[in-house]
Structure formats: C-alpha cells, structure tokens
Amino acid sequence: QVQLVESGGGLVQAGGSLRLSCAASGRILSTYVMGWFRQAPGKEREFVAAIRWSGGTYHADSVKGRFTISRDNAKNTMYLQMNSLKPEDTAVYYCATGVVNAVRVAGGYDYWGQGTQVTVSS
C-alpha cells in the first residue's frame, strides 16, 4: 500500500505562484510514475503533469511553461511549482502514483491523495 498526502494549496491572485508537495509513504517502487491531476467543479479530472523515477517529465499543454513538476526520490516527495497562475487553474489538485504506461490517463494510477484546493482570484 502507498499513502499520498498533498500540501501547499491555497488562495492566490492571478499571476502569483504556489508550490504543491506530495509526500508518499509505504511500499514505493522505483517503477512508479508520480502525477498531478486537477478537478474543477462540474468538470472531469484532468492531467496536469507526471514524472518518472528516472526524471522524465510530462506536462499538459495548458500548463506548459508555467508549471514544473519535480521529485526528490530520497524523500519520496513530488512537487509542482506553479507560476503565472490563472483563474482557470482553480481546482482541487490531486497527486497519484502507480505502475503507469499512459501517464496522462487518470485510470492508470493505483493510489491517490485526498487533494488540495487551489483558488486563483482575478
């Protein structure tokens, strides 16, 4: 089993920055991909970014150039640095992990955190 705990969400003005963290505990395999997804009210959960143990990264087009995913394998922690935030980035952000092939597909992840709210005011 793997437990994931997100932190770092909050309220920020448009153009501001936040850094989300996802701390993982339990039986974490080096083959696991770690990812960030978000879900706004009334919308489906959407892919934000993912990172492989080796460091390979993937970002959604909507956040490319503004968000950066990273991980510290020694600390079993993943981060999402979010810059130039926009009101449309408002959502609950979830971290997830698992043995994943299609990193942009939520259904491929085995473990999920509880989520952290990010609200961007205009």
C-alpha positions as CSV (number, residue, x, y, z in Angstrom):
1,Q,0.0,0.0,0.0
2,V,1.0,3.6,-0.7
3,Q,-0.2,6.7,1.1
4,L,-0.1,10.1,-0.5
5,V,-0.5,13.4,1.2
6,E,-0.7,16.7,-0.7
7,S,0.0,20.1,0.8
8,G,0.7,23.7,-0.4
9,G,-2.7,24.7,-1.8
10,G,-4.3,28.0,-1.0
11,L,-5.7,31.2,-2.3
12,V,-3.5,33.3,-4.6
13,Q,-4.1,36.2,-7.0
14,A,-3.8,35.8,-10.7
15,G,-0.1,36.0,-11.8
16,G,1.0,34.6,-8.4
17,S,2.8,31.3,-7.6
18,L,2.3,28.3,-5.4
19,R,4.2,25.1,-4.8
20,L,2.4,21.9,-4.1
21,S,4.0,19.0,-2.4
22,C,3.0,15.3,-2.4
23,A,4.6,13.1,0.3
24,A,4.5,9.4,-0.3
25,S,4.9,6.6,2.2
26,G,4.6,2.9,2.1
27,R,5.9,0.4,-0.5
28,I,7.0,2.7,-3.3
29,L,8.6,1.0,-6.3
30,S,11.2,2.6,-8.5
31,T,8.9,1.8,-11.5
32,Y,6.2,4.1,-10.2
33,V,5.2,7.2,-12.1
34,M,4.0,10.1,-10.0
35,G,1.5,12.5,-11.4
36,W,-0.6,15.6,-10.7
37,F,-4.3,15.8,-11.8
38,R,-6.8,18.5,-11.1
39,Q,-10.6,18.7,-11.0
40,A,-12.6,21.9,-11.2
41,P,-16.3,22.0,-10.1
42,G,-18.5,20.4,-12.7
43,K,-15.6,19.2,-14.8
44,E,-13.8,15.9,-15.2
45,R,-10.4,15.2,-13.6
46,E,-7.7,16.3,-16.0
47,F,-4.0,15.6,-16.3
48,V,-1.6,18.3,-15.2
49,A,1.9,16.7,-15.1
50,A,3.8,13.5,-14.4
51,I,7.3,12.4,-13.7
52,R,9.1,9.1,-13.9
53,W,11.6,7.8,-11.3
54,S,14.3,8.4,-13.9
55,G,13.2,12.1,-14.0
56,G,11.4,12.1,-17.3
57,T,8.6,14.6,-17.2
58,Y,5.3,15.3,-19.0
59,H,3.2,18.5,-18.8
60,A,-0.2,19.3,-20.1
61,D,-0.2,21.9,-22.9
62,S,-2.4,24.2,-20.7
63,V,0.3,24.4,-18.1
64,K,3.5,24.1,-20.1
65,G,5.9,26.9,-19.5
66,R,4.1,27.8,-16.2
67,F,4.1,24.7,-14.1
68,T,7.1,22.5,-13.4
69,I,7.0,19.0,-11.8
70,S,9.9,17.6,-9.9
71,R,10.6,14.9,-7.4
72,D,13.1,14.1,-4.6
73,N,13.4,10.3,-4.6
74,A,15.3,10.3,-1.3
75,K,12.4,12.0,0.4
76,N,9.7,10.2,-1.6
77,T,8.2,13.6,-2.3
78,M,6.9,15.2,-5.5
79,Y,6.5,18.9,-6.2
80,L,4.5,21.1,-8.6
81,Q,5.8,24.6,-8.9
82,M,3.0,26.7,-10.3
83,N,3.8,30.2,-11.7
84,S,1.8,32.7,-13.6
85,L,-1.4,31.3,-12.2
86,K,-4.7,32.0,-13.9
87,P,-8.3,31.8,-12.6
88,E,-8.8,28.8,-14.8
89,D,-6.2,26.9,-12.8
90,T,-8.7,26.9,-9.9
91,A,-9.3,23.3,-8.9
92,V,-8.6,20.6,-6.4
93,Y,-5.2,19.2,-7.2
94,Y,-4.5,15.5,-6.6
95,C,-1.3,13.5,-6.7
96,A,-1.3,10.0,-7.8
97,T,1.2,7.1,-8.3
98,G,1.4,3.7,-9.7
99,V,2.9,1.5,-12.4
100,V,1.6,3.6,-15.3
101,N,2.1,3.4,-19.1
102,A,-0.3,6.1,-20.2
103,V,0.8,8.8,-17.8
104,R,-2.0,11.2,-18.9
105,V,-4.8,8.8,-18.1
106,A,-6.1,9.0,-14.5
107,G,-7.5,5.5,-14.6
108,G,-4.0,4.1,-14.9
109,Y,-2.9,5.2,-11.4
110,D,-3.3,3.0,-8.4
111,Y,-3.0,5.3,-5.5
112,W,-4.4,8.8,-4.9
113,G,-4.1,11.5,-2.3
114,Q,-7.1,13.4,-0.8
115,G,-6.4,16.6,-2.8
116,T,-5.5,20.2,-2.0
117,Q,-7.6,23.2,-3.1
118,V,-6.0,25.8,-5.3
119,T,-8.0,29.0,-5.8
120,V,-6.8,31.8,-8.1
121,S,-8.6,35.1,-7.9
122,S,-8.8,37.5,-10.8
